[in-house]
Amino acid sequence: MLLTFLGRKKEGVLDGDLSHLCALLAEALQALVTEGLVEREKLESFNLPLYGPSIDEVKAVIALNKLFGIDHIQLFESNWDPYDDMENDGMCSSPQHGVNVAKSIRAVFEPLLASHFGECILDELFQRYARNVERHLAEDNTKYSMELDFHMAIGEAEANYANNSRLQRKALIKTKPVLEKVMRQVYMALLPPTMVVADLGCSVGINTLLFVSKVTSTVADAQCHNELGCHFMELQFFLNDLPRNDFNQVFQSLQQFTKSIAAGHPKGVALPPFYISGLPGSYYNRLFPCQSVHLFHSSYCLHWQSQKREAITVSLLTVLKICVFSISLFHKISMPDKILLSYLPIWNNIQLFIVTQLIKDMNKKMAYLNGENIYIAKSTPQSMVELYQDQFQKDMSLFLKLRHQELVPGGKMLLTFLGRKKDDVLDGDLSHLFGLLAQALQSLFTEGIVEKGKLESFNLPIYGPSIDEVKTVITRNKLFCIDHIELFESNWDPYDALEHDGMHISPHRGMNVAKCIRAVSEPLLASHFGEYILDKLFQRFAQIVERHLAKENAKYSAIVLSLNRRD
């Protein structure tokens, strides 16, 4: 048998895809009740004969029956709008989205709805439903937001990432000795005929191909010094970043890069053949077949979190109690805890809608808990701090799990990302930096340029962990062992070469820092606040940073980490 049916991705039965879809239909029906077009008793007695199971539920039934063996089972996703072909989680806003979804749902539900409520309500019902869906797809874009909104600033402008990535270049140069050591360990231990190397979060500009150059030169030197014996090695590079990355700019520079690397290499030393491919996608997803990569590299990326907005995890029983308690008040009846679960079979879509709205309201309140801060600050509540920390642990654990599956036995990873020097999470380097950016945003709010609600609902999806936090996640996952870990510092101003703590006064320091931060955060800020504020925002930010650096020298802390795959 070959069976395909709707299910759900998450284990939580209250957070299924069909729950969200049908809750919007329940909302439309509730509106018709309010207007007297549908009887309340009719609504409360209607339950869709539909259920979307999880994969584990399906497996459990098959195993229990002992009649079939599973040959293949998988879950795939498809957009609500059947005419939206952007399956890469990118948002594609269109006024037709709601209508397309409504038509699709009406085609399958119309007979059931007409039989129970009457045909007279259908046109009005699905017009309401289309508007609800359109509003939902425009607002509730948590799943898609990072892949759409997060990329480095692109284009030819002075503010783009390619022209303002000196800080990241300094990190690549700083970690060159570690990279050379890791490369030698991999090729000496494995001697693969083709070494597969992946750069995760490659972005654009000269830094992207600087990494390729370093790896290629290391292998060429090894061959020149007979470290590989008579073993001949080719290199296959995969450059990975999110789909909105400007891969065209990378590929347009390849021909010139190939010529320059050949011309800059010592005569008599042959470069190994190398091949470069682009690989769009999030590194928080699987990217490669099992055991196919020898070396993963990532520089200045893993401090970015996978989610833009933090969500609250509420236990199933807690949600049940909240929902049934709310319904109890609505019907003015008393309902003891011990009989709560007995009411599950008669839940209908309007009650499910109440649950969905409760969770959404709680999430919105949590987003506003950080006040006018945009990252962890001294005034950030502990609950918000824990959300950041939990997301870091989840993201790093997922990243390690995925890469462990993709690495060959004996494979390695070299990771560099922003962290913090101090154990105190409220006193990190990023907290000071983004505290100044928050000040700039607050000044625009005072002038009426930024809305208060917009400011209070914005939290940067970034986290700078301590070395101990990193070690804890790696130890708990038991997938890798640490070969090398260290923390190094770099001045906020990427053009300030004085790495000691002495003061170096320059009228351009504030502007240099502002350009660097704008290059990495512009798309996120533009998506949330609008592009029109950016010039004024970063002019203000540059002035604030300049005043700050006149008082004290500020540095980023970066963690460089070399990991060996456990077999």
N, C-alpha and C positions, 0 to 999 in steps of 0.2 A: 504493500500500500504506500502511496505517496500522498501525504496530507499537508495542506497549508491552511492555517487559520489564524485569526487575530489572537494575540496574547498580550503579555506585558513584560517590560524589561526589568522592572524593579521587583523585589521580593514583597514589599509592602502592598497589601491588597487595596489599601485606600489611596495609593499613589500610582495607579495604573493609567495607561494612556487612554483607555476607554472611559475611565472615571472622569478625567478632565473634559473629554469630548462631550459626554452625556450630561455632565454638570452644566455646561453652557446651554444645552437643550432644555434642561430643567429650569434654568434661569428664564428662558424665553416663555416656557409654560407658566411659570410663576407670575410673570408680567401679565399674561392673559387672565390669570385668576384675579389679580389686582384690578383689572379693568372690567371684570365681570363677564368675560368671554368664555371662561372655562370654570366649571364648578370645582370648588376645593376638594370635595369628596372624590370627584373623578381623578384629580391629580394624585391625591394621596393613595388611591387604590391601583395606580398604574406602575408596574415594574417591567422594565425591558427584559425579555427572556434572552439575556446575553451575558457572557462571562469571558474575560480574557485571562487565561491562566498564565502562570510563570512556567519557565522550562522545567523547573524542579517539580512543580505540580504534575506536569505531563509525565515526566519520568516516573514519578511515584505511582501514578495510576497504572502505567504499563508494567512496572515491576511487580505491583500488587496482583495484577491479573495473570501474569506468567504465561501469556499466550503469544506474545511477540517479542522479538529482540530488536533493539534499536540499531539500525544501520547508519543513520545520519540524522542529526538534529541540530538546528541552528536558529538563531533569531536574526531577522533583518528589519530595518526600519524604512518607512516611507512617509513622505510629508503628508499632512492632512489634505493639502490642496493637491489633487491628482494632476494638475497642470503645472505644478512647480517642480521643475526637474533639477533644482539645486539640492542634491542629496548630500552635499558636504557640510551640512549644518550651517550654511550661510543664510542670513535673513534676506529675503527678497520681498520687500514691501510692495503690495499691489492692492488696489481697491477691489479687485476681483477675487482675492483670496477667500473672503467670507462667503461670497456667492457660490464659488466653486465647491467649497466644503459643504455648504447647505444643500446644494443640488445633489451631491454625492450621497449625503445622509438621507435626504428625502427619498431618493430612489429605492433605498432598502427598508426604510422605516414607515413609509407612507401608509401601507395597508394596515399595519398595527395601530398607528395613531388615528387613522380615519375610523377604524372599527371601534375604538374606545372613546375618542373625543368627538368624532364627527368630521366630515370632510370640510365643513364650513370654516374651520379654524386654520386649515393647512397653509394657505397663502400667507396669512398674517403671521403665523407661527414661524415659518421658515424665513420670512423677511427679518423678523426679530433675531432669529438664530444667526443669520448671516452677519448682522451687525455685531452680535456678541462675539462671534468667532473672529471677525476682523479686528475688534478691539483687543481680544486676547492675543492674537498673533502680533499685534503692534506693540503690546506692553510686556507680555510674559515671554520674553525671549532669552531666558537664562540659559537654555540649552545651546543657543546659537551664538550668544553675544561675543564670547572670546574669539571664536574663529572669524567672525566678521569684523569686530572692532579692534582686535589686537594685531597690529603689525607695526613695523617701524615706519616712520614718516618717509614717504616716497616722492618721486618727481625730481625736477631740476632745481627746486627752490633752495635758498641758502639754509633753510631749516631742516632739510632732509637728513635722513640717518647716514647716508653714504658720506656726506660732508661733515658729519658731527659724531663720528664714532672713534675718536682718538682714544677715549678712555678704554674702550673694549680692545683696541689695538695694543695698548700698553699691557693689558692683561695677557694677551696672546704671547707677547714678547717675554713677559715675566715668567710664564709657565713653559717656555720653550725647553728648558732642561728636563722638566718632568715628562713632557711629550716625547722627547728623544729617548728617554729611559724606557717609557712604556712601549714605544714602538719596537725597540730592540728586544724587550722581553717577549713581545707577541711573536715577532717573526723568527726569533731564535728557537722558541719553544714549539711553534706550530709548522714553520716552513711551508706555508700554503702556496700553491702555484699562482693563485690570485688572492691577494689580500683585499677583503671588503672592509672599507672604512666609511663610517657614517658620521656626518657632522650635523647634529640636531640643533635647530634654531640658527641656521646659517646666516639669515638676513641677506643684506646686499652690501656692495662696496668692496674696497680692497681687503678688508678683514676676511671676507668669505674665502678668497683664494689665497690669502696668506697662510691659512692652515694647510691647504692643499700643497702649497710650496714647501712648507716645513716637513710634511710627511714624505713627500717625494724626494727631497734632498737627503733626508735621513736614510731612506732605503738605498739611494744612489751611493752614499758614503759607505754604507755597509757592504755593498757589492764591490766597491773600489778597494776596500780593505780586506776583502776575501772573508768577511764574517759569515757569508751565506754559502761559502764553498762554491760549488758549481751549480748551485740551485738558482734557477731563473725565476724572477717574481714579477708579476704584473699587479697594478693597483686599480681597484674599482672604487670610486668615490660616489657616495650618495649625499647630496646637499638637501637637507630637509628644513622646511619651515611651513608655517600656516599658508593656506591657499592664497591669501591676499598679499603675500610677499612678492616683490618685484623680481621674479625669476628671469624675466626677459633681460633685465639689465645685467644679471649674472652671466647669462649665456652669450650676450652680445660682447662681453669682455673676454671670453675664453680664447679667441684666436690670438689677441694681443698678449694675453697671459702666457699662452704656450710658447710664443716667440721670446718673451722676456725671461721666462724661467730657463729656457735653453741657452740664451745668450749670457745669463748671469751665472751659469754653472761652470766650474773649472773645466778646462780642456782636458780631454782624455778620460773624463768620468762620464759614463753613459747614464742618462736618466732612464729609469724603468718606464715601460709603457704604462700610461695611466688613462683612465676613462672617467668622465664626469657625467652624472645624471642628476636631474632634479627630482625631488620626492615631496610633493605637497601633502600636508596632513599634520595633525597634532601628535606630538610625542607622548601624549597621554592616551594614545591608542596604539594598537599593534601596527607596525609599519613594514615588517620584514617576515619572511618565512622562518620557521623554527631553525635555530642553529645555523644561521647563514651569514652572520656578521662577526668579524674578528676584533674590531675596535670601534667603540662608540666614543665620540668627542662632543662636548657641549660647553660653550663658553658664554657666560653672562646671560643665561636663560632660565635656569631652574628656580630662580627666586620668583618668577611669575607663576601665579596660581592658575589652576584650570578653570575656576569659576569667577565670574565678575561679582556676583552677589552671593552672600553667604546664606545658607538655608538652615533652618532649625530642624533637628531630628527629634521628632516627638514619638514616643512609644505608642504602639497600637492601642494598648489599654487606655492610655491617657487620652488619645483622640476619641476613643469610644465614649469615655466618660464625659468629655467636653461636649461631644455631639448630642448624646442622649440627654444630658443635663439640659442643654439648650432646648431640645425638643420637649422635654418635660415641662419647662417653664412656659413654652409656647402653648401647650395643651393644659397647663395648670394642673398637672398631676404629680404625684410623688413617685420616685423610682429608686429603690434601694440598690446599693452596689451589687448585692448578691444576685439580682435578676437582670443586671445590665445585658449580659451576653444573650439572654433569651430573646431580646428584641432584634437581634441581628437579622433573622429571616425576613422581617417585615420592613426593613429599611427600604426607602424608595429614593428616587433620584433627587427629590427636593431636599431630603435629609443629607444625601451625599453632597449636594451643592453647599449646604450649611458647613459641612466639614471642610470642603475646599476653601470656602471663604474665610473660615476661622484660621486655617493654616496660612493663607495668603496674608491676612491681617497681622498675624504674629510675625511673619517674615518681614513685613514692611516696618513694624515697630522695632524689630531687631536691627534693621538697616539704619534706622534713625537714632539708635542708641549711642552712636559715636559722635553725635552732635555735629559741630562744624569741622571736626577733624576728618582727614581723608586717609589716614593711616593710623597705626597705633601711636598714641600720645599719652602724656602723663594723665590726662583726664579720661582716657578710654576706659569704659567699664570692663571688669574682668570677664564678663560673659562674651563681649566682643573680642577680647584678646584670645579667649579660648577658641572662638570660631576660626580665627586666623591660624592658630596653632594646630587645631584639628585638621584644617584643610591642608596645611603643609604636610602633616603626617600621612594623610590619605594620598595626596599627590605623589609624595616621594615613594611611598610604599607601592603605589600602582606603577610608577616609573621603573622601579627596581624589578618588579614582577615581569613587566613587559620586556625589558631589556634582557633579563635572564633567559627568557624563552627564545629570544632572537640571537643571542650570542652563542658561538661555538664553544664547546668545552675548552677551557684555557683562555677564552677571550677576556678582554679588559675594557674598562671605561675610564676616561679622564674627564672629569667634570669640574667646571669653575663657575661659581655663582656668588652673588652678593650674600653676605651674612652679617653677623654682628660680633664685635669683640667682647662685649660684656655679657654676663649671664642675665642681667636685668632686661627683660623684654621691653620695658617702657623706656629704656635708655639706649636704644640701638642707633646706629649711624643713620639708617634710613628714616627713623623717627624724627631726627633733627632736620634732615633735608626736606622731607615732605611736610613737616610742620611749617616750614617757611613757605612752601607752595600753598598750604592751607591758608596762611596769612594773606597771601596775594588774592586768593579766591574770596576770603572774607571781606577784603577791602572792596572788591567788585560788588559784593552783595550790599555793602553799606551804601554804595553809589547807585544801587538799583539796577546794575547790569546783570547780576546773577540772582536767580530766585532762591529764596531760603530753602524751599523744599528740594530743589535740585542739589544744593550744597550739602544738605543734611543726609541725602540719600546716596551720596557718592563715596565709595571706599575703594581705594586702589587695590587691585588683585595681586598684591606683591607681599612677600614675607622674607625677612632676613634672619635665618636661624643662627643659633650659636653652634660651635663645633660639637658640644655635648648633645644637642638636639639631633644633629646629623648622625652622630655615632649611635645614638639610641635607636633611631629608625632602622639603620643598617643592621645592627645587632639583633633587633627584634625580628626582622624578616628572614635572617639566616640564609640569604641567597648569594651574598657577596662577602668577601673579607677585605678589610682595608689594607692596602699596600702603602699608601702615603696620604697624609692629610695635614694641611697647614693653613694658616690664615695670613694673608698679606694685606697691606694697606696702600691706598692710592689717593692722592689729593682730589678733592672735588673738582678743581679746575684741571682739566686734562692737559692743559698747556703749561702747567706749573711743574717743572721737572725737579724742584727742590723737595725731595721726599722726606727730609727731616722736619722737625717740628718748628723750625724757625719761621718767622713771619716774612712774607714776600708780598709787598703791596703792588698791585697792578690795577689800573682803572678798568681793565677788561675782564677781571675774574668773574664778576657777577654775570656778565653777558656770556662768558664761556660756559659757565655751569648751566645757565638757562637754556642755551642752545642744545647742550648735551641732553638735558632732561626733556626738552620739547621733542627732540628727535625720537625718543622712545615712548613718550606718553601722549603725543598729539592726537593720534586716532581715538584713543579712549576718551580724552577730554572733549574732543569735537563731537563725538557721538552723544555724550551726556549733556554737555552745556551748549553746544553749537559752535561752529567755526568762528563766528563773529567776535568771540571774546578772546581768541588766542593771542593776537598781537599785544593787546593791552595787558592780558594776564602775564605773559612772559616778560614784558617790559617791567611790570611791577615786581615780578619774582626776581629779576636780575638786580633791581635796586635793593630788595630785601636781603638777597644773598651777599651783595657787596658790603652792606653794613655789617652783616654777620661775620664775614671773613676779615673785616677790619679789626674785629675784636679777638678772634681765635682762628687758628688754622684747622680746617675740617677735612676729614678723610673718610673714604669708603673702606669697608672691610670686605674682603673677598676670600672665599674658601676654595682651595684647590684640592681635589680628591681623586685618588687613583684606586680603582676597585678591581679585584680579581673575581671572576665568576666561580662560585662553588659548584662542583659537579653533583 
